[in-house]
Amino acid sequence: MRLNHILRTTVSAAVVGAAVFGAAGVAAAQEQEVTRVDDIIVTAQKREQSLQDVPIVVTTLSQETLENAGVSDIKDLQILTPGLTVTSTASEASTTARIRGVGTVGDNPGLESSVGVVIDGVYRSRNSVGFGDLGELQRIEVLKGPQGTLFGKNTSAGVINIITEQPSFTPEFNFDATIGNYNARAVSGSVSGPISDSLAFRLYAGRRLRDGFMNIDVGDGPRPQTDDNNQDFGTVRGQLLWLPNDNTSIRFIADYSKRDEYCCVGTQVRTGPTYPFIDATSVGTGQRPPAPGFGMLPFSRTAYANRETGQEVEDRGVSLEANIDMPSLFGGATLTSITSWRDWSFVNGQDADFTGADIAYRLQDGDFGFTVENLTQEVRLAGATDRLDWLVGVFATREDIGRTDSFYLGADYAPVLSFQLSAALNAANPLVPVSPSIIPCFTRTAQTTPQLQACLGTGGAVFGGGPTFLPGQSIEDVYDQRSDSFAIFTNNTFSVTEQLDLTLGLRYTYDDKSLTGLQTNGTDQAGLTCAAGLANQAAIAGAVGPANAPLILGRLCLPWSNPFYDNRPVAESESDGELSGTVKASFRISPEAMVYGSYARGYKSFGYNLDRVQTGITPNASLLFPSEVVDSYELGAKLTLLDRTLLLNVTYFDQTFEDFQLNTFLGTSFVVESIPELTSRGVDADFVWFTPVEGLSFSGGVTYTETKYGDFTAADLANPGNFPQLSLLPGATASFAPEWSGSASVTFDRSLGGGLRGGFSLSAKYMSDYNTGSDLLPYKAQDAFTMLNGRISLGTEDERWTVEGWVQNLTDEEYIQVAYNAFLQGSAFQSTVQPNGTFYNPALDSQTYNAFNGAPRTYGLTLRYRY
């Protein structure tokens, strides 16, 4: 019985691969008839169902569709999925997926992901842990909206469900080789077949190499690399499928992958008034010259970094899935057990100031990065009667996170900070009486390096002879977080009539987390400079005025130079439980039309901000932030038209998030603030049309979204002191939430005669304008743009060999992924409320802005061989 099920699943997957979203040509040619939508199968409710029977918004993509669009990792997936954006920042570990404008920002491992990633039934606890070479795929399903019942935990915005190819009992061999611009080279291959009548295997391996597409001005050095954003990636994945009897299947998967790359350097998109000094401290050009009036700069792929940005990512894991059919239990049931262990590690070097000057940096020697070790166990029992499909299950996970943070001050840090002190004081009060003995520190005229270094040197009048900022390590922090989570869940669909189905899903999740750590100030004397300033507050206030003294002290006592962090222990623990779930009603008006309505509640666990956070001069007492919950309502219709060759699905959604976990950079450090309310409302629409023309199909979709923050004040925040830098948020559209997002694909594939087959595909993704900064500063906006990917193929009818010419970003669209504030280069938010009611005044914005760019046009040739 079970063997028949496995074979049936394999055949179904092959049909889906030929049918879903633009892969109609193969089936049409073989069957000489028009492909229909009936065989589009998904597992969005943990059982195989027709897409048109599932009351959930699902975009399902076959392996052929993914290949046609050039999808090799999840970041590429967004071109096929309206409403999905995937971005990365300072490293490939800083990757974020968002659905309908909602996702988790930043690279802080203390935050779990709003968009869950599940690979072969195994929940990946962070987006970065789930991103990499996807290998051989059966399909990908993108489930939109909270999936708080069935898919692990922390899926408040959606799920990316990835199903890979399993071992085959029919011998097969696959080989792909690719060459492209930027010296791209890639090879991958797999072999699969029987070991015995009941045991089959599959072994896959792949390697990708590419030069970087960012040019680097190394400034002061010692960085030797003159490019960035390269690729050096390898993976191996082995599987065993054992069918000991007709009722049992056991699938074992082991995988290992490693990246050893340079990534990622941002470039200036707006250079502010600090340019002359930054440029003067660097050998050669320190950064891009400003535009007239300090306006936006033209798009550029030249960045500035004197320090190395090497990154190493290692990911390994094993999983064991067992399915046992029990015909005599409850009229027929299947017991499923999925056990997994994963170990993921990341280390990164960073030029923290993103200029050619030697101001601040992190070294790639293991003291900056994090690890995630995760053990999961899920057990489900599911069955069906004539009127009831039922499922009950339990899920447990233990996760250990280790994070190390380091920060080094370069030789140019002291003069740059001195310039900042001088500029800040003059901007705050240019008429303040200044003692002649401290003029070298606090006047704009003192801009030569010796004078500025002397400003913070031994004997500085303001600091009572305090020590200077010496080059060297200023942060050496260690954090260890343990998380235990347990959940019990059920999902049941009852057929009230032949037309009306009701679904009830419930999940109770209990989380227990503990954090220990130690924050220290490294081996230099940066903290002593701050301490000297604090000891001489009266002298500083007398020299610069009481109103300006906090401004000066704040810059002396930044998180990496604050003595209150030296040998500061961290020890916290918290536990919480939450009920989530869904209620759905679907009504089949006819065989071709179904309408449905649903309510779902999602939950995203509380956590700890594994970073230095301070208010004024004092570190925050607690790093805890609360859980995030969402209530979602949907009303949709699923239509199958034109003799079941056209699929058209439309859904209205209304989502309200409470205590939305916003991780934002406030100029010197990342903080997590719980925004009281975030709403996401709009319409999702998808279509697939298998045309009467042999091998020609169209697919696409559009998402209209209004994702906005609710109105809030400083009193509504856990830390009211964070409000000035968040003052643009109340009532505003959230970042990465374009109002319109649309995807479209056309695929043509058919016989050419003489044993040959040819075809082409074209995929497009449009997004209207949106802001890329979590603080919504205007200089971080991205204009509307469209991406195009194309592919042309020629091969044999039996697909023994195929040659493909492909291009990604066909029009070489220039766009940014994320814009951010440059380190110690100006300020955007003011200290007092401005006339517009926020703490932001465009006329006073002196901030330099950087951005991580999107990839340029890439193209190449791929040879595929199948046996």
N, C-alpha and C positions, 0 to 999 in steps of 0.2 A: 504493500500500500504506500509506504513512504517513498520507495524508489520510484514508483509511478508519479508521486507528487513532485519529486525532484526533477524528473525528466519533463513533466508538464510545465514546471516553473521555468526550466531552461528554454523550452520551446516558446513559452509565453514571452520570455525576455527577448528572444530573437524576433518575434512578431512586433513587440513594442519598439525594438531598435529600428525596425523598418517602417514603423508607423508614426512615431511621435515627432511632432514639430519639424516636419520638413524632410523626413527620410522615406518618403513614399515611393521613390523610384524603384528600389530593389524589388519590393513586393509587387508593384504594378507590372514590372517586366516579367517576373517569374510566373505570376498568376494570370497575366493578361486581363486584369480587371482592375477597376478603381478601388483603391484602398479606402476603408472606412474607419471610423473612430472607435468602434466597439472594443478593439483589443488594446486600447491604451490603459494599462494597468498600473495602479499605484498602491503603496502600502502606508498611506498617511494615517490610517487607523489601526496599524499593526496587523493587518490582514489584506490579502489581495482583493482589490475591488476595481471596477471600472471607474475611470476618472469622473465620468458623468453621474455616478451614483454617490459620490463623496461630498457631503455638505461642508466642504472646506475649500478655501482658495489655494490651489496647488498649481504650480508651474512645473511640469515634468519634462525632462530633457534626456533623450537617448544618447548612447555613445556616439552614433553617427552624427547627430546634431551637434554634439560638443566638439567633435573633430572638425566638422565643417566650419564652425565658428572659431576654431583655434584655441579652445579652452584646454589649458594644461594645469591650471590651479584655480582656486575659488575666486581669486581676483578677476580672472578672465570671465567668470560666469555672469557678471553683471550685464554684459552686452546682450544676453538672451533673456533677461528677467527685468521687466519694468518694476519700478519701486525698490530695486535692490542696488545699493552702492557699497563698494568695498574699497577701502583706502589703506595706505600704509604711510608711516612717517619716518622716524629716525632709524628704523631697522625693519626687517621683515617680521620680527616678533611684534612690532607695533601695528598690527593689522586689525582693522575693525570692519565688520559687516553691519549694515543697517537695512532695515525693511520698513517701508512707509515712513522714512525719515527718523526712525528710532533705532539706536544702537548704543553700545558702550564705548566711550571715547578714551583714547590714550593707551599707554603700555603698562599701566600699573597692575601687577598680577593680583593685587588684593581685590580687584573688581572682576566678578564673573561676567560672562557675556550675555547680552540681551537676546542675541540671535544665536541659538544653539547649533552646534555642528555634531552630527551623528554619522559615523562611518561604519557600515556593516553592523548596525545595532549598538555600537559602542559610543557612548556620550563623551565628547571632548570638552573638557571644562573651560577652556579658553579658546577664542578664535584663533590665536596664533598657534596653539597646539594642534589645531585641525587643518592648518594650511600647509600645503606642500605639493609635491608631485602626486597627482591623484591616481596615476597608473591606469590600469585597464578598468573601464567603467561599464556597468550595465545600464545605469541611469542615475540621474540626480533629480530629487524632488525638492522644490522650494515651497515650504508651507508658510503662508503669511498670517500674521496675527498670533496671539498667545497660544501656545500648545502646552498648557500646564498640566495635562492629564497623562499623556503617554510617553513623551520624549524626555526621559531623564529629568533634569531640573533646570531652572533658570532659562526658560525659553519665553520670556515675556513679550518679545517682538516677532518671533518666528523661528523656523528650523530649516537648516540645509541638510537634507537627508541623502546620504551618498551610499549607493549600492554598487559594489564592485563585482567584476566577473568572478565566478566560482570555478573550481576545478571541473573538467569535462572528462567523461568516460570515453569520448572519441578523441584519438590523438590529434593534436594540433600544434602548429609552430607559427609564431608571429614575430616579425622583425620590422622595425621602423628606423630610418636614418634621415636626419635633417641637417641642412646647411642654410645659413642666412646671413644677412648683413650684421654689422657689429661683431663679425667673426663668430657668429652663432654656430654651434655644433651640438647635435643631440643624437643619441642612439638609445634604443630600448628594444627589448625583446621578451618573449615569454614562450614557455613550453608547457603543455598540459596533456594529460592522458591517464590511462588506468595503470595502477600498480598491481591490482588484482581485480577480481570480479566485483569486489565491494569497496575498494579503496582507489581514489583518484587523487592526483596532485596538480598543482599549478605553481610555476616559478616565474616571477617577473623581476627584471632588473632594468634600470634606466640611468642615464647620465646626461646632464645638460651643462653646457659651457657657453658663455657669451661675454664679450667685453662690455665695459660700462658705457652708458649713453650720456653721462654727465662729464664735462671737462672740468678739471680742477686746477685752480691757481693755488700753489702750495704755500705762497707767502714766505713766512719765516721758517717753514719746515719744522721738524725733520721728515715730514711725510714724503715718501718716494713716489707714491701712485699719483698719476696725473689724470686718472679717470675714476668714476664711481658708478654705483648701481650695476655692477657686473653680476654674472651668474656662475656658480660652480656648485652643482647640486647632483647628488647621487642617491639612489634608493634601491632597495631590494625587498621583495615581498614573496613569501612562500606560503602555500596553503595545502591542506589535506582535507579531503571529503571522504568520510567513512560511512557506509550504509550497511551496518551489521545485520539488519533484517528489513523486512518490508515496512516496518513501522518506525524506524529510527534513522536519523541522520545526525552526524556529528561533523562540524566544520572547525578546523583549527587554522589560525592565521598568525603568522609572525612577520614583522616588518622592521626595517631599519633604514633611516635616511640621515643624511648629513649635508649641511650647507657650510661652505667656507668662502665667504664673499666679502666685498666692500660695499657697505650700504649704511646710511644714506645721507647725503649732504644736500641741504637746501640752498637756494640762491635768493638774492635780494629781489623783491618785487617792488619795494619802495625804500630808498635810502634816505635817511633823515639827516638832521644837522650834525650828527656825531661823525659823519664821514671824514672830515679833514684830519681829525685826531686818530681815528682807527687806521686810516691809510698811512699816517705818518709813523705809526708804531710798527708797521709791517714792512718787511723787505719786499719791494715791488708793490703791486696793487693789493691793498687789504680787502677791498670789496668793490662792488659796482659803484661808479660815480652816480650822484643823485641826478634826477631829472630836474629841469627848470621848475622852480617853485616846490621842489620836493614832491612831485607828483608820481604817479605810477610809472614804472620802468617797462620797456618792451620785454616780451618773453625772451628768456635766455636759458641755454643749457650750460652755462659756465658758472661754477660755484667756487667758493673760497674756503680752504681748510688747510691749516698747517699741520694738523694731527691726523693720524690714521683712523679709519672708520671700519676696521675689520670686524666681521661678525662670524661666529660659529654657532650653528644650531644642530643639535643631535636629537633625534626622535626615535624611540624604539618601543616596541610593545608586542604583546601576544593577546589573543582572544580565543575563547572556546565557546562555540554555540552548539547546543544540543536540542533537537526537536524530536519529541516522542509522541506518536499518535496512540491514543488509548480509546479504541472504539467502544468499549463497554462502560466508560465513565461518562455519566450524565448524557447518555445518548451519543457520545462521540466528542472527544476533547483532545487538544494538543498541549503538551507541556513543553515550554521553551525556557531554557536556561542560557544566559550569556554572562560569561566571566571574562574580565579583562584586567590586564596590568599594563600601565604605560609609564614611561620615564622620558621626560623632555627637558633639555637644558639649553641655555642660551648665554653667551658672553659677547660683549660688544665694546669696541673702542669708539670714542666720540670726540669730535671737535665741538665742544659745547657752545662756543661763541659763534661758530659758522663764519669766521673771517680768517684772513691770512695772518692776523696778529696772534701772538701767543698769550691768550688771555685765560682761558679755562678749557679743560679737557678731561676725558676719562680714558684709561688704558685698557686694552684688550688682553688682560692677563689673568682673567678669572675673578677680579674683584669688582666687576660691574656686570650684573646679569641676574638671572633667576632660573630656578629649576622647579618643575612640577612633576611629582610622582603620584599616580592615581591608581587605585584599585577599586573596581566596580563589580557588583553582582546584581543581576536582574533575573527574576523568575516570573514567568507568566503562565497562566492556565486559561485557555480559550476554547470555546466551543460554539455550537449553533444548533438550534432546533428550527422547526418550521417558521417560527415567528420571532425568535430571539437569537441575536448574536451577542455573546457575552464574553467578558475578559476580566480577570482579576490578576493582580501582580504585586510584587514587592521590589524595591530598588534600594540598594545600599552602596555607599561609596566612602572611601577614606582618601583624603588628599593631603599631601604634604608639600608645602611651598617653601622654598628657601630663596631669599633675595639678599644680594650683596650690593651695596651702593658705594661708589667712590667718586671723588671729585678732586681735581688738581688745579691749583692756581699757577698760571704761567708767568713768565718774566714781565709781561705787559699788563698784568692785572692791576698792580698798584697805580701806575700812571693813568690807566683807563678809569679806575674808580675815583681818582683824584679829579679828573676832568668832570666826571659825573657830579661829584660834590660841588665843584665850582659852578657848573651849569645849573644845577638844581637850586643852589642858593641864589644866584643871580635871577633866575626865573621867578623864584618865590618872592624876592624882595630886592630889586636891583639898587635900592637906595639905602640899604641897611648900613649903618656905620661899622667899618671893619678896622680892627687894630692893624697897624702897619706890620706887626710881626707875623700876621697870618695871611697877608695879602697873597703870597705865593700859593697858598692852598685854595683860596676862594675867589679868585678873579679869573675871568675868561682870558685875560692877557697872559696868564701863566700856562702856556701850552707847549713849552719845550720839555722834552723828556726829563732832563736832570731836575728842573724845577718841580715837575709833577711828582717825581719819585721822592724828592726831598719833602714834599708835602706830608707824606705819611711816614717819613723816616724818623730815626732816633733823634730826639730833641725837638720834634714838631711842637710848636708852642701850644696848639690847641689841646694836645693829648698829654701834656705834662711829661714829655720825654718818653712816651710809649713806643713799643717796637713797631716795625713796619710789617706789611704783608710780604712774607717771604715766599718765593716759588716752592711748590711742593704740594703734598697731599693735605687736603683740608677736611675731607669727609671719609670715614671708614665705618659704615653702618652694616649691621647684620640683622636680618629678620628671619624668623621661622614661624610659619603658620600651619596649624593642623586643623583640618575640617572633616568632621564626621557627619554624614547625612543619611537619613533613612526615610523611605516613603512607602506608603501602601496606596494602591490605586485600583480603580475599576472603570471600565468603559463598556456600555451596553446599549445595543440598538434593538428596540422593540417595534415590530410591524403591527401597528394598530389595525390597519387595513392593508389591502394590496397596494394602495397608493400612499398611505401615510406612515412614515417612520418617525419614532422619537428616540433620541440618543441622550443618555445621561452618563457623564464622566465625572469622577471625583478623585482627588488626590490629596492626601495629607502628607506634608513634608516636615520633618524635624531636622534642624541644623544646629550643630554645636561646633563652635570655632574658638581656638585659643591662639594667642600671639605672644611670642617672646622675642626679645631682641636687645641689641646694645648699640647705641649711637655714640660715636666717638669722633674727635676732631683731627684724626690723622697725626702726622708727625711734625707739622709746621707750627708756626706761632700766630696763625690768623686770629684765633680766638683771643689772644692777648691784646691785639690791637683794639678789638671791640671792648674788651674789659677796661683798657686804658681810657677809651672814650667815655664809658659809663662812669668811671671813677672821676672824670673831669666834666660832668654834665654842667656844673655851675659855671665853669670857665667857658664852655662852649656856648651856653645860653647867654652869658654876658657879652661874648664876642659877636654872635650872629643874631641874637634876639631869641626870647623864649619860644616864639611861634615856630622858628626855623630849626631849633635844636633837635626836635624829634626827627626831622627830615634827614639831618646829618647823621644822627645816631642810627637811624634805620638802615642807611647805606653802609655804615661800618659793621653792623651786626646782622648781615644777611644770613640765611640758614647755614651756609658753609663756613661762616666765620663767627659763629655765635657760641660763646663759652658755655652757655646753659646746656648745650648738647653734649659736652665732653663727658664721656662715661655715664651717659644717661640710660638707665635700663628701661626696657619696655616690657610690660607683662599685663595682658588683658585676656578676658574670656567672655563669651556671650553665647546664649542659646535662644532659639526661637522656633515656633511652629506655625505653619500657615496652611489653610485649606484653599485649594484651587480646583478648577474643573470646568465643565461645560454642560450646557443644555442645548440641544438642537432639535429642530422639527423640519422634516423634508416632506414635500408633497409632490408626487409625480402626476402632473396634469395629463400627460400622455406618454407613450414610449419615447417621444422626442423632446419632452420638456419637463423639467423639475424646478421647483422653487423651494427655498429654504430660509430659515431664520435661526440665529444662534446667539447665545450669550456665553462668554468664556471669561474666566478669571485667571490671570497669570501671576506668577510670583518669581521674584529675583532676590536671592539671599542678601542679607546684610554682609558686611565685610570690614576690612581694615585697610586704611591708606598706608601702604608700605613706603612712606616717603617722609621727609622732614616737613613739618607744618608748624608755623608759628603765627601768633597774633601780636603785632608790634614787635617787641623784643623777646617775649616769652614763648617757649614752645607750647603747643596745645597739649592739654593733659591727656586726651584720649584720641586715638586714631580711628575709632569706630564710626561707621556710617550705617544708617538703618536700611531695612529691606525695602524693595520697590515692588509695588503691586499695580496691576492693570485690570480694568474692566472693559470688555470689548463686546460690541454688538454688531452683528452682520445680517444683511438681508440680500439674498442673491438668487440668480436664475441660471440654470445650465440647460442650454439648448443644443439639440443635434438636428441639423437641417440638411436640405438638398440630398435626400436619399442617404442620410447618415455619412456624408462626406465633409460636412462643415460643422465644426464645433465652435460655439459662441457662449462664453460664460461671463456674467456681469455680477458684481457684488458691491454693495454699499457697506462701508465700515465706519464705526465710531468707537474710538479707543480713548480711554482716560487713564493716564498714569499718575499715581500718587507717590511722593517721595522719589521722584526720578533721580537716579544717581548720575550726576554730572561731574565728570573729571575734567578740570580745566586748569590751564596754566595761567597763573596770576603774576607773571613777570619774573619771579625767582624760583617758584616751586609749583608743583601740581597739588591741587586740593580737590577733595571730593565734597560737593555740596548736594544736599537733597532738595531739589526744586519741588515745591509743594504740588504743582500740577503741570502736566503736559498732555495736550490732547492731539489726536491724530484722526482726521476725518476725511473721507473721500470715496473714490470709486476705483475698483479694479476691473479691467475687462481684458479677456484673452480670446484669441480665435486660432483655429487651425483649419485649413481648407485643402483637401486633396482634390485637385482639379480633374476634369475629364481628360486633360492632356496627359498622356503617359509620362510619368516621372516628374511632373511639375506640381509643386505644392507651395503654399504660402502659410506663414504663421506670424503671430505677433501679439502685442497687447499694449495697453496704456494704463497708467495709474495717475489719477488726479488726487492730490493730497494737500490738506491744510494741517500742518503740524505746528502747533503754537504752544508757547508757555502761557500759563495763567498769570494773572496779576499777583505780584507779591512785593513785600517790602523787606527791609533788613531784619525786622523783628520776626519774620517767618523763617529765617535761616538758622541753622544750627550755630553758625558763626556769623553774627551780623557784620563783623569787620570785612567779610568777603563781598558785601553787597556793592561797593563802588565799582569793582571790576565786573560785576554781573548786572549792572544797572541798565544795560541795553536789553536784557532778556524779558522783563515783564511785558506780557501781551504780544511779544514778537514771534515771528516764524523761527523755528529752531534751525540750527546749522544742519547742513546735508539733507535738507528737506525741500527739494525742488517741487514746485507746484505741479509740474507736468513731467512725466517720465514715460517714454514709449520705446518699444522694441519692435522690430520687423525683420523677417527673414524670407528669402525666396530660395528654393532649391530645385534644381533640374538635373535629372539623372536618368539616362536611358541607353539602350543598346545602339551602337553605331554600325553594327554589321561586321563581318569578318572576325568574330570572336572578341571584339573590343567594346568597351563601354566608356562613356564620357559624361561629364556633368560639370555644374558650377553651383556655387552658393554665395549669397551676399547677405550679411547680417548688419543691422544698424541699431544704434541706441541713441536716443535724444533725451537730454535733460535740460529743463529750463533753468534760469539762473538761481543760484543759492549761495549762502555764505558758508565758508569752510572753517570758520573759527568758533569755538564754543562760547566765546565772549561776544560774538557778532559785530566786531569792529568792521567798519565799512571797507577798509583796505584789504579785507580777507575774502571779498566776494569773488565768485566765479561766474562769468557770463554763460548764457546758454550755449550749448555745443552739441555736436553730433559725431559719433564714432562709427566708422565703417570697417568691417572685416570682410575679406573676400577669399575665394578658393576656386581653382579650376583643376579638374582631375581627368586622368585618362588611364585606363587599365583594361584588364581582361574581364570577360563576362563572369568568370568564376572568382574574381577578385584575388587570383593568385598573385598578381602584382598590380600596383597602382602608383602612378606618379602624380604628385599634387604640387601646383604652384600656389602659394598663399601670401597674403599680405594682411597685417594687423595695423589698424589706424591708417587706412588707405589714404586719407586726405591730409595726413600728418597734422592732425588737430592739435593745437597748443592749448593745454589746460593745466591747472594746478590741482593737486590732490588735497593738500592741507596748507594753509598759510598760518604763520605763527609770529610772535613777537621776538625780535632779535634780542640777544643777551646783552643787558646793560647798555642799550642804545636808545635812549630817549624814553618817553612815557606817553601813554595814550589817555589813560584815565586821570582825572584831576583829583585833588584832595577835598574839594568842596563841590557842592551841587552847582551845576551849570544852568544857564538860562533855559535849556531844552528839557530840564527836569531830570537829567541823568548826570553822571559824573564824567561825561565825555563831551568835549568841545572840539570840533574839527579844526578850528583855527589854532588850538593849542596843542595839537597832536604832533609831537616830535619823535614818535616811535619809528624805528627802522623795522620793516617787515620782511620776513623770509618765507619761502614756500617750497614744498616738495612737489616736483613736477610729475605729471603723468608721462607715460612712456611715449616715445616718438614712433614714427612709422618703422615697422620692421617687416621684412619679407624674406622669402626663401623657397626652397624645394624640399619636399619630403617623399621618400620612397618607402612604400609599404609592401611587405611580402607576407603572404599567408599560405600555409600548407596544412 
